[in-house]
Amino acid sequence: MRSHGTVAADRKSVFRASLLGIAMLVTLAITSTIASGCGGTPQLSQAPEQQTPPVSATQPANVGTVDQLANQRSLHEMVMAEQSGERGVAAAVDPTTTTVVTSGAQLVASAFVNPPVERNDPSSVVRTGGETPLRGTWSGTAERLASFLLKACPSPHFTVPTSVLADYYVRYCAEAGLRADLLWAQMIHETGYGMFGGAVAPEQNNYAGIGATGGGEQGVAFATAEAGVMAQVAHMVAYVYASSPVAWANETVDPRFDLVAPRGAVSVLHDLDGRWAVPGTSYGEAVEGIARAINSD
């Protein structure tokens, strides 16, 4: 028969064994939780250079951007920088910008070079010193052109209504990639707000003195007002573009088209000095002043 002290000792041994078993179970549970990534699927170990970079909450799960240089910019920033230049000068592009596309455990890196963007944003910006570019699309309307001229000269001597003439300028300048407000301002400068009074007569439909080289020379006569506007636009195309952006801007529309040499030498208004007008030392600035008034009217 076992004594009371022996029975008590046995009970203590069983209790210690139970505590030890519980402690081992708890330790195993904690170890399993840590190994499984806090309740997620166990992560496969990868070499440092093969591990997939973490994805932020604001980033798509399969696309990430690696910034390898301190001055690197995003595609959106580069496009916005290009669109902010008034003369179509593209912002500097860092060709080392790298986009990383993640597909499963595979990473594909490719260098991105921003393609050149031909600037054709509608604009009404007029600079000073004859520095306003001729290329582009004017953001205004034919009604604005006609209204500006008629305020200064209510009865111009055109062969068509002023509104119709303005429509021609907006249409054909847009087709040729030239600013209608600048060519309309040139017409105003050449014709004295449609009053003519010089060597060129109103019925010639010659709105930019084409062929009127001085000494009483009247210049070229065009059958219609539309033909006269097209000739002025085509003649400007010859100065601004090395090759015509539209098929109709040629020697058939402008009989003096082939006399322009070199082609594409004009970029801004003051480049017309000594070319469209001789000596024309302030020709571009005079046209620019009228254009500024058109856009601030």
C-alpha positions as CSV (number, residue, x, y, z in Angstrom):
1,M,0.0,0.0,0.0
2,R,1.4,3.4,-1.1
3,S,1.7,6.2,1.4
4,H,0.0,9.5,1.1
5,G,3.3,11.2,0.4
6,T,4.1,8.9,-2.5
7,V,0.7,9.6,-4.1
8,A,1.2,13.4,-3.9
9,A,4.6,13.1,-5.5
10,D,3.2,11.2,-8.4
11,R,0.5,13.8,-9.0
12,K,3.1,16.5,-9.1
13,S,5.1,14.5,-11.7
14,V,2.0,14.2,-13.9
15,F,1.2,17.9,-13.6
16,R,4.8,18.9,-14.6
17,A,4.6,16.5,-17.6
18,S,1.3,18.1,-18.7
19,L,2.8,21.6,-18.5
20,L,5.8,20.6,-20.5
21,G,3.5,19.1,-23.2
22,I,1.4,22.2,-23.4
23,A,4.6,24.4,-23.7
24,M,5.9,22.2,-26.6
25,L,2.5,22.5,-28.4
26,V,2.5,26.3,-28.1
27,T,6.1,26.5,-29.3
28,L,5.3,24.4,-32.4
29,A,2.2,26.6,-33.2
30,I,4.3,29.8,-33.0
31,T,7.0,28.4,-35.2
32,S,4.5,27.2,-37.8
33,T,2.8,30.7,-37.9
34,I,6.2,32.5,-38.5
35,A,7.2,30.1,-41.2
36,S,3.9,30.5,-43.1
37,G,4.2,34.3,-43.3
38,C,1.6,35.4,-40.8
39,G,-1.2,33.1,-42.0
40,G,-0.4,33.4,-45.7
41,T,1.0,30.9,-48.2
42,P,4.5,29.9,-47.4
43,Q,7.0,32.0,-49.4
44,L,9.5,30.4,-51.6
45,S,13.1,31.6,-50.9
46,Q,14.7,33.5,-53.8
47,A,18.2,34.8,-54.4
48,P,18.3,38.6,-53.7
49,E,18.6,39.5,-57.4
50,Q,15.5,37.3,-58.2
51,Q,13.1,38.5,-55.6
52,T,10.1,40.3,-56.8
53,P,10.0,43.9,-55.7
54,P,7.2,44.9,-53.3
55,V,4.2,46.6,-54.9
56,S,2.7,49.7,-53.4
57,A,-1.0,50.1,-52.7
58,T,-1.3,52.7,-55.5
59,Q,0.5,50.6,-58.1
60,P,-0.9,47.9,-60.3
61,A,0.0,44.4,-59.1
62,N,2.0,43.6,-62.3
63,V,3.7,46.9,-63.1
64,G,6.5,48.7,-61.2
65,T,8.9,51.6,-62.1
66,V,12.6,51.5,-61.2
67,D,14.2,54.9,-60.7
68,Q,17.9,54.4,-61.5
69,L,18.9,58.1,-61.7
70,A,18.1,60.9,-59.3
71,N,16.8,63.1,-62.2
72,Q,14.6,60.5,-63.7
73,R,11.0,61.5,-64.6
74,S,7.8,59.6,-65.3
75,L,6.3,59.4,-68.8
76,H,3.5,61.7,-67.7
77,E,5.9,64.4,-66.6
78,M,7.9,64.2,-69.8
79,V,4.8,64.5,-71.9
80,M,3.5,67.4,-69.8
81,A,7.0,69.1,-70.1
82,E,6.9,68.9,-73.9
83,Q,3.4,70.3,-74.0
84,S,4.3,73.3,-72.0
85,G,6.9,74.6,-74.5
86,E,5.5,77.5,-76.7
87,R,7.8,76.9,-79.6
88,G,7.5,73.2,-79.8
89,V,10.9,72.5,-78.3
90,A,10.7,69.1,-76.7
91,A,11.8,68.7,-73.1
92,A,15.0,66.8,-72.6
93,V,14.4,63.1,-72.3
94,D,16.4,60.8,-70.1
95,P,16.9,57.6,-72.3
96,T,17.8,55.5,-69.3
97,T,14.3,55.4,-67.8
98,T,13.5,51.8,-67.3
99,T,10.1,50.2,-66.9
100,V,9.9,46.8,-65.2
101,V,7.0,44.5,-65.9
102,T,6.4,41.6,-63.5
103,S,4.9,38.4,-64.8
104,G,4.8,35.8,-62.1
105,A,8.4,35.3,-60.9
106,Q,9.8,36.7,-64.2
107,L,11.0,40.3,-64.6
108,V,11.3,42.0,-68.0
109,A,13.1,45.3,-68.2
110,S,13.1,47.5,-71.3
111,A,14.7,50.9,-71.9
112,F,12.1,53.6,-72.8
113,V,12.9,56.5,-75.2
114,N,10.2,59.1,-75.5
115,P,9.2,59.5,-79.2
116,P,9.3,63.0,-80.6
117,V,5.9,64.7,-80.5
118,E,5.1,67.1,-83.3
119,R,3.7,70.1,-81.6
120,N,0.4,71.3,-83.0
121,D,-1.4,72.6,-80.0
122,P,-4.0,75.4,-80.6
123,S,-2.4,78.6,-79.4
124,S,-2.9,82.3,-79.3
125,V,0.4,83.2,-77.7
126,V,2.1,86.1,-79.4
127,R,5.7,86.9,-78.4
128,T,7.8,90.0,-78.9
129,G,10.8,90.9,-81.1
130,G,9.3,88.9,-84.0
131,E,9.9,85.7,-82.1
132,T,6.4,84.3,-82.7
133,P,6.5,80.9,-84.5
134,L,4.6,80.6,-87.8
135,R,3.9,76.9,-87.5
136,G,1.0,75.7,-85.4
137,T,-2.8,76.0,-85.2
138,W,-4.4,79.2,-84.0
139,S,-7.0,78.7,-81.2
140,G,-9.3,81.5,-82.4
141,T,-12.1,81.8,-84.9
142,A,-12.8,83.4,-88.2
143,E,-15.4,85.6,-86.5
144,R,-12.7,87.0,-84.3
145,L,-10.5,87.8,-87.3
146,A,-13.3,89.5,-89.2
147,S,-14.5,91.5,-86.1
148,F,-11.0,92.8,-85.4
149,L,-10.6,94.2,-89.0
150,L,-14.1,95.6,-89.3
151,K,-13.7,97.5,-86.0
152,A,-10.7,99.3,-87.5
153,C,-12.1,99.6,-91.1
154,P,-15.9,99.0,-91.5
155,S,-15.8,99.1,-95.3
156,P,-12.7,97.2,-96.6
157,H,-12.4,96.8,-100.4
158,F,-12.4,93.0,-100.6
159,T,-14.1,91.2,-103.4
160,V,-16.0,89.0,-100.8
161,P,-17.4,89.7,-97.4
162,T,-14.8,90.0,-94.7
163,S,-16.3,87.0,-92.8
164,V,-15.9,84.8,-95.9
165,L,-12.3,85.9,-96.4
166,A,-11.6,85.1,-92.7
167,D,-13.1,81.6,-93.2
168,Y,-10.6,81.0,-96.0
169,Y,-7.7,81.9,-93.8
170,V,-8.7,79.7,-90.9
171,R,-9.4,76.8,-93.2
172,Y,-6.3,76.8,-95.4
173,C,-3.9,77.8,-92.6
174,A,-5.1,74.9,-90.5
175,E,-4.5,72.5,-93.4
176,A,-1.0,73.8,-94.0
177,G,0.0,73.9,-90.3
178,L,0.3,77.7,-90.1
179,R,-1.2,80.1,-87.7
180,A,-4.2,81.9,-89.2
181,D,-3.9,84.9,-87.0
182,L,-0.4,85.6,-88.2
183,L,-1.2,85.4,-91.9
184,W,-4.4,87.5,-91.3
185,A,-2.2,90.1,-89.6
186,Q,0.2,89.9,-92.6
187,M,-2.7,90.6,-94.9
188,I,-3.8,93.6,-92.8
189,H,-0.3,95.0,-92.9
190,E,0.1,94.5,-96.7
191,T,-3.4,95.8,-97.7
192,G,-3.8,98.6,-95.1
193,Y,-6.8,96.9,-93.4
194,G,-8.2,96.0,-96.7
195,M,-8.1,99.6,-98.2
196,F,-5.2,98.8,-100.5
197,G,-4.1,102.1,-102.0
198,G,-0.7,100.9,-103.2
199,A,0.4,99.2,-106.4
200,V,-1.9,96.2,-105.8
201,A,-5.6,96.8,-106.6
202,P,-8.4,95.1,-104.6
203,E,-9.7,93.2,-107.6
204,Q,-6.4,91.3,-107.9
205,N,-7.2,89.3,-104.8
206,N,-3.5,89.5,-103.9
207,Y,-3.4,89.9,-100.1
208,A,0.3,89.7,-99.4
209,G,1.9,91.6,-102.2
210,I,3.0,88.5,-104.1
211,G,5.1,89.6,-107.1
212,A,4.7,93.3,-106.2
213,T,8.5,93.8,-106.1
214,G,8.5,97.6,-106.2
215,G,8.8,100.3,-108.9
216,G,5.1,100.2,-109.5
217,E,5.0,96.5,-110.2
218,Q,1.4,95.3,-109.4
219,G,2.3,91.7,-108.8
220,V,0.1,88.7,-109.4
221,A,-3.6,88.8,-109.9
222,F,-5.8,85.9,-108.7
223,A,-9.2,85.0,-110.2
224,T,-10.9,84.7,-106.8
225,A,-10.5,85.7,-103.2
226,E,-10.1,82.0,-102.2
227,A,-7.3,81.5,-104.8
228,G,-5.6,84.6,-103.4
229,V,-5.7,83.3,-99.8
230,M,-4.4,79.9,-101.0
231,A,-1.5,81.5,-102.8
232,Q,-0.5,83.5,-99.7
233,V,-0.6,80.4,-97.6
234,A,1.3,78.4,-100.2
235,H,4.0,81.1,-100.5
236,M,4.4,81.0,-96.7
237,V,4.7,77.2,-96.8
238,A,7.6,77.6,-99.2
239,Y,9.4,79.7,-96.6
240,V,8.5,77.7,-93.5
241,Y,8.6,74.1,-94.7
242,A,11.4,72.2,-96.6
243,S,8.7,70.1,-98.2
244,S,5.0,71.0,-98.5
245,P,2.7,69.5,-95.8
246,V,-0.3,69.7,-98.2
247,A,-0.4,68.7,-101.8
248,W,-2.1,72.0,-103.0
249,A,0.8,74.2,-101.7
250,N,2.8,74.2,-104.9
251,E,3.8,76.3,-107.9
252,T,0.3,76.0,-109.5
253,V,-1.4,77.8,-106.7
254,D,1.5,80.2,-106.1
255,P,3.3,81.1,-109.3
256,R,6.3,82.3,-107.3
257,F,6.5,79.2,-105.1
258,D,9.7,77.9,-106.8
259,L,11.5,81.2,-106.4
260,V,11.7,80.7,-102.7
261,A,15.2,79.5,-101.8
262,P,16.2,78.1,-99.5
263,R,13.1,76.3,-98.5
264,G,12.2,76.0,-94.9
265,A,14.5,78.9,-93.8
266,V,11.7,80.7,-91.8
267,S,10.7,79.7,-88.4
268,V,9.5,82.9,-86.6
269,L,8.1,86.1,-87.9
270,H,11.4,88.1,-87.9
271,D,12.9,85.5,-90.3
272,L,10.7,87.1,-92.9
273,D,12.7,90.3,-92.7
274,G,14.6,90.7,-96.0
275,R,12.9,87.7,-97.4
276,W,9.2,88.4,-97.9
277,A,9.9,92.1,-97.8
278,V,13.1,93.9,-98.7
279,P,14.8,95.4,-96.8
280,G,12.0,94.6,-94.3
281,T,14.1,95.3,-91.2
282,S,11.0,95.4,-89.0
283,Y,8.6,93.5,-91.2
284,G,8.1,90.6,-88.8
285,E,7.6,92.8,-85.8
286,A,5.0,94.9,-87.6
287,V,3.0,91.8,-88.4
288,E,3.5,90.5,-84.8
289,G,2.1,93.8,-83.4
290,I,-1.1,93.4,-85.3
291,A,-1.4,89.7,-84.3
292,R,-1.0,90.7,-80.7
293,A,-3.8,93.2,-81.0
294,I,-6.0,90.5,-82.7
295,N,-5.5,88.2,-79.7
296,S,-6.0,90.8,-77.1
297,D,-9.0,92.5,-78.7
